[in-house]
Amino acid sequence: MKDRSLDEFQNEKPQGDAATTVPKTTPTMDWTPEGAACSDCGENVHRRWRDADGNGRLVCVSCKRWA
């Protein structure tokens, strides 16, 4: 195999697995430096987790149902 400059790859399109799209992920925890309100109790906290109901709400450690 011949050595090639990285410049030669600049305009090439991805092939094979590189061309597949990566599905969007949803974080399970959120950290806010100034704090944010818990969706259940309203307490202002720095760290919140996704509610187990799958509705996307972010709750504090006291309101989180740990499975």
C-alpha positions in Angstrom: 0.0 0.0 0.0 1.4 3.4 -1.0 1.6 6.2 1.6 -0.8 9.1 0.8 -1.0 12.6 2.1 -4.0 13.5 4.3 -4.8 16.2 1.7 -5.7 13.5 -0.8 -8.6 12.4 1.4 -10.1 15.9 1.8 -12.8 15.6 -0.9 -13.5 11.9 -0.6 -16.9 10.7 0.5 -17.2 8.2 3.3 -17.6 4.6 2.4 -19.1 1.6 4.1 -19.9 1.9 7.8 -18.5 5.5 7.9 -21.5 6.6 5.8 -24.1 5.4 8.3 -25.8 7.9 10.6 -25.5 7.6 14.3 -28.9 7.7 16.2 -29.5 10.7 18.5 -29.0 9.9 22.1 -30.8 11.4 25.1 -28.7 12.2 28.2 -29.9 10.6 31.4 -28.5 13.4 33.7 -28.3 17.2 33.5 -25.9 19.4 35.4 -26.6 23.2 35.5 -24.0 25.4 37.2 -26.6 28.0 38.3 -29.1 25.3 39.2 -32.5 24.6 37.7 -35.9 23.6 39.0 -36.9 20.0 39.6 -39.9 19.1 37.5 -41.7 17.4 40.5 -41.0 19.5 43.6 -39.6 22.7 42.1 -36.4 22.7 44.2 -33.5 24.5 42.6 -30.7 21.9 42.2 -27.5 21.6 40.1 -28.0 18.0 39.2 -31.2 16.5 37.7 -32.0 13.0 36.2 -34.5 11.9 33.7 -37.8 10.7 35.2 -38.3 6.9 34.9 -41.7 7.5 33.2 -40.0 8.3 29.9 -41.7 11.7 29.6 -38.4 13.6 29.5 -38.9 15.5 32.7 -35.8 16.2 34.8 -36.1 15.6 38.5 -33.8 16.0 41.6 -32.3 13.1 43.5 -35.1 13.2 46.0 -37.8 12.8 43.4 -36.0 10.3 41.2 -37.3 6.7 41.3 -34.3 4.5 41.2 -35.0 1.2 39.6 
